[in-house]
Amino acid sequence: MKCFYQVFLLIVCLSVTLFAKDDFQNMRVVWIEKPQTEAMIIWDSDKPAEDDYVKLELNGKEINKVYSHFDQAYTNIDKKRNKIEGDKFYVRHIKLRGLTPDSLYSFVAHSSDHKSKKYSFKTAPNNSKDVKIIFVGDSRTRIEVAEKISEQMRDLSKDDQSIIATLHGGDYANVPELKYWKPWLSAYSRTTQKNGRLLPIIPVCGNHESISRSPLYGEAYGYPGGKGKYTYSCELTPEVSIVILNSEISAMGDQRKFLDETLMSYKKDKIKWQLAAYHRPIYPAVKGPGAGLTAWAPLFEKYDLDISLESDGHNIKRTLPIRDNKHSPDGVVYLGEGGYGAPQRTPKDKWYLKEPGMATSGDHLMTLHFKEDTISYETIGIKGDVIDSYEFKARKR
């Protein structure tokens, strides 16, 4: 009889654990404008929110209890712009402000009478220490490849504590419907280490999740830069700033003004490393340039941008340094174009991809190591091989 009760209690405990697990799916930390002092904790659930919050800890002591400010069912719309009923999946956003830079925070999420396991994340530093980010783009159709690269990122960030975040250049799922987004969100969750350490994501809007197609991107990542825009400046460290642009809305007007003003502020503040990230390329390896995006290049050159990060083409490219639409040693280098699960394409023979530039194809991720005087860049294949590398020298600011 004693053995029966022990087995019964074990089954009950396992059932409770499995039931509770559905309340805390795809736990993630999103970085937007000020990752040194702010972060957004987001997770998904099969059930509506019930008094959801996180208990935040620093150095093992509870310092805050922060409630969800956004909780609703994802808006699931099909290709015909019809709202899909019956397939419900729920998301919560929790904004954290007033964080201490370069600090390891831990938290437990709560929903109704259930709680998650303990997770942790580290804020970005507010000093000039060396940091690395991972740059990826275009996940889309081959979810098994996205899963493997996510695990690769997990292992890289575990072994190298200087890796502080992933920047995703857009196109997360092939179709902006829940049945495609749910596998993507699950795939990125594989970047989480076994001890609960989360790898923050800096999101960029792609054409497969544009505002005109679906609100899922905004709901999944906390509307980075605001509804209808998805443009913002990520002040990663005092020496690294990244202007995030949206290639799926007009490149002119308000967005070009935002770019001009942002790059002007980088110049005024003498930010050492200045980057831009957006989805459709200006100097593509396969397709034609995104409509109107070439209007951004003169501003990149005017303010001496260091690197422009592009996606969409499904290949690997590092252009020549470009100024005035020709090779110039002091020009801007364009890196891309996405290999995080999307089927790879063969680059075309274009002048700006010739040596010392390069172009090839293959599933991959890219790393950018921001040092005192250089940015060390590498493209790493899915098997861990280094496909390309380069050193960017610091400009005179």
PyMOL commands that set and color helices and strands:
alter all, ss='L'
color gray80, all
select helices_A, chain A and resi 2-21+143-159+178-191+207-209+216-221+253-268+293-295+297-302+351-353
alter helices_A, ss='H'
color red, helices_A
select strands_A, chain A and resi 25-30+39-45+53-58+61-67+70-73+90-96+104-111+114-122+131-136+163-168+201-203+232-237+240-244+273-277+307-309+316-318+322-323+326-327+333-336+358-360+364-370+374-381+386-393
alter strands_A, ss='S'
color yellow, strands_A
deselect
rebuild
show_as cartoon
